């Protein structure tokens, strides 16, 4: 699958009840993430996806801007998962006014 064919959605258009998969690193996640998202860093996706990613719903994949999540989306699609890349990643999510939370109740920001 070529990147141009990769299914993508703008952050503003992601349904409120969507399953979100954040593939950023631990420090990025701790600084700020979408409320309710599942965190699996990109380097751990191969080992963890089958036990943690639902097979019965669309998976919206995000990173900071969309590059890493595009790679993970391609991988998940190849495994038969209904996955879609969030174009613009967490920066687009934050810019669209979507809720961002941080670990430990700190002020959230996109790292």
Order of alpha helices (4+ residues) and beta strands (2+ residues): beta-beta-alpha-beta-beta-alpha-beta-alpha-beta-alpha-beta
